[in-house]
Amino acid sequence: MSVYHTWEGSLLLLAEEAIHEGPKTARAHIDERYSLDDAYRLCDEITASNSRSFYMSSALLNEQKRRGARALYAFCRITDDIVDESVEADGSTASAATIHKKMQEWRRVSLSSHPPVKEKVAAAWADTRAQFQIPYRFAEQLIDGVLGDIDKTRYQTFDELAEYSYCVASTVGLMSMHIVGFESQEAIPYAIRLGVALQMTNILRDVGEDWRKGRLYLPAEELDAFGLSEEDIDAGIVTERWREFMRFQISRNRQLYQEAAPGIQMLDKDGRFAIAAAAGLYEAILDDMEKHDFDVFNRRSYIGTVGKLARLPKIWRSSRGWAG
């Protein structure tokens, strides 16, 4: 790879650790009291109701890979929701200890090769892991990264943020890569970059929402460089300094998508369009931020169904190695 970032070395080591450890089991032991088809159907429903972009892009895969991709999504969705939606019966937020306890139970269930009968998502995910030989450690790294949201709500540098992005997003890309199929481990650095790019798009889109939850993912070092502080985030006003800051962030984010793109050609042919679509539709969210004057405090940027469909032909050409 012609471009190298200071944060990449440590992330490659994390990926190599997971690859070296490999899958924990050659096959899953699924309880026969329910159908795997029902388990996968639930994953399909979870994907459809939570991410229209992922649902649309995964629909471009063949049936076997599509089921696996949506099982992966459902596993990730439940993992994320344990931290984001941990509300007690009386409406109060669960304590850190309670969230840790819930996550450790989900870790045990979701990474088991023979999950309990009632845990349909865990059953589909166990079957997917075994079927596509997904290294067990990637799922553990993701869970550890999501748990980090409990205790760490601020980031000083982009390097710190890149490591967090690896845990919660690049791991998803690396697991997806096993489902889609890939030529060699040369694809790994590209998957890591794409994960960081996708997570940074999330972070930029959700500034206002995250702030209301008590979290700020934007690097303090970079905010300071543009004359911004937490008081500016709290005020939620689009100023010229904020515009300049967002232009810088979006420019770097687009560069990461561009640097990750060659990795798509290293995937199996029948999966390239799906991954290119997932990346391209997400990158388009950056256009919406610009269109609305970088106001990520009061609205959540998105691309509607018509906009997504309009972008697919160009993404398809690019995924085949043609000029976009």
Residue pairs with C-beta under 8 A, 6 or more apart in sequence:
1 189
1 190
1 259
3 259
5 162
6 159
7 158
7 159
7 162
7 163
8 162
8 189
8 192
8 193
10 163
11 162
11 163
11 166
11 170
11 192
12 188
12 189
12 192
14 141
14 166
14 167
15 166
15 170
15 174
15 188
15 192
17 137
18 135
18 136
18 137
18 138
18 141
18 171
18 174
19 135
19 185
19 188
21 135
21 136
21 137
22 133
22 135
22 136
23 129
23 130
23 133
23 134
23 135
23 136
24 111
24 113
24 136
25 113
25 129
25 130
26 130
27 113
27 130
28 113
28 114
28 123
28 126
28 127
28 129
28 130
28 131
29 113
29 114
30 36
30 39
30 114
30 115
30 123
30 126
30 127
31 114
31 115
31 116
31 117
31 123
33 117
34 117
34 120
34 123
36 123
36 124
36 127
38 120
39 71
39 120
39 121
39 123
39 124
39 127
40 67
40 70
40 71
40 124
42 74
42 120
42 121
42 124
43 67
43 70
43 71
43 73
43 74
43 120
43 121
43 124
43 125
44 67
44 70
46 70
46 73
46 74
46 77
46 78
46 121
47 54
47 55
47 58
47 70
47 73
47 74
47 77
48 55
50 73
50 77
51 73
51 77
52 305
52 308
53 278
53 281
53 282
53 303
53 308
54 69
54 73
54 278
55 70
56 277
56 281
56 308
57 274
57 275
57 277
57 278
57 281
58 66
58 69
58 70
58 73
58 274
58 278
59 66
59 274
60 273
60 274
60 277
61 69
61 180
61 270
61 271
61 274
62 270
64 131
65 179
65 180
65 181
65 270
65 271
65 274
67 124
67 128
68 128
68 131
68 132
68 179
69 176
69 179
69 180
69 274
71 121
71 124
71 125
71 127
71 128
72 125
72 128
72 172
72 175
72 176
72 179
74 121
74 124
74 125
75 110
75 121
75 122
75 125
75 139
76 142
76 172
78 106
78 110
78 121
79 103
79 106
79 110
79 142
79 143
79 146
80 146
80 168
82 99
82 102
82 103
82 106
82 146
83 99
83 103
83 146
83 147
83 149
83 150
84 149
84 213
86 93
86 94
86 98
86 99
86 102
87 93
87 94
88 94
88 98
94 102
96 150
96 151
99 147
99 150
100 147
100 150
103 143
103 146
103 147
106 143
107 140
107 143
109 115
109 116
109 119
109 122
110 119
110 121
110 122
110 125
110 139
111 136
111 139
111 140
112 122
112 126
113 126
113 130
114 126
115 122
115 123
115 126
116 122
128 134
128 179
129 136
129 139
132 178
132 179
133 178
134 175
134 178
134 179
135 174
135 175
135 178
138 171
138 174
138 175
139 171
139 175
141 166
141 167
141 171
142 167
142 168
142 171
142 172
144 167
145 164
145 166
145 167
145 168
145 171
146 167
146 168
148 164
148 167
149 215
152 164
153 214
153 215
153 216
154 215
154 216
154 220
155 161
155 164
155 216
155 217
155 218
155 219
155 220
156 219
156 220
156 221
157 219
157 220
157 221
158 219
158 221
158 222
160 219
161 200
161 203
161 217
161 219
162 196
164 199
164 217
165 195
165 196
165 199
165 200
166 192
166 195
166 196
168 199
169 195
169 196
169 198
169 199
169 202
170 191
170 192
170 193
170 194
170 195
170 196
170 199
171 195
172 195
173 191
173 192
173 194
173 195
173 198
174 188
174 191
174 192
174 195
176 191
176 275
177 187
177 188
177 191
177 267
179 271
180 267
180 268
180 271
180 274
180 275
181 267
181 268
181 270
181 271
182 266
182 267
182 268
183 266
183 267
183 268
184 266
186 266
187 263
187 266
187 267
189 263
190 259
190 260
190 261
190 262
190 263
190 264
190 266
191 260
191 263
193 256
193 259
193 260
193 263
194 256
194 257
194 260
194 263
194 279
196 256
197 253
197 256
197 257
197 260
197 279
197 283
198 279
198 282
200 249
200 252
200 253
200 256
201 253
201 282
201 283
201 285
201 286
203 210
203 217
203 218
204 246
204 249
204 250
204 253
204 286
204 289
204 296
205 285
205 289
205 296
205 300
205 301
206 296
206 300
207 216
207 218
207 233
207 296
207 297
208 236
208 296
208 297
208 298
208 299
208 300
209 300
210 216
210 217
211 233
211 234
211 236
211 297
216 230
216 233
218 233
218 249
222 245
222 248
222 249
223 229
223 230
223 232
223 233
223 245
226 241
226 242
226 244
226 245
226 248
227 241
228 241
228 242
228 245
232 239
232 241
232 242
233 297
236 297
236 298
237 297
238 293
238 294
238 295
238 297
242 294
243 293
243 294
246 289
246 294
246 296
247 294
250 286
250 289
250 290
253 283
253 286
254 283
254 286
257 279
257 283
260 279
261 276
261 279
261 318
264 272
264 275
264 276
264 279
264 319
265 272
265 321
267 275
272 319
272 320
273 315
273 316
273 319
273 320
275 319
276 315
276 316
276 318
276 319
277 312
277 315
277 316
277 319
280 311
280 314
280 315
280 318
281 303
281 308
281 311
281 315
284 303
284 307
284 308
284 311
285 301
285 302
285 303
286 301
287 303
288 301
288 302
288 303
289 296
289 301
292 299
292 301
303 311
314 324
315 324
317 323
317 324
318 324
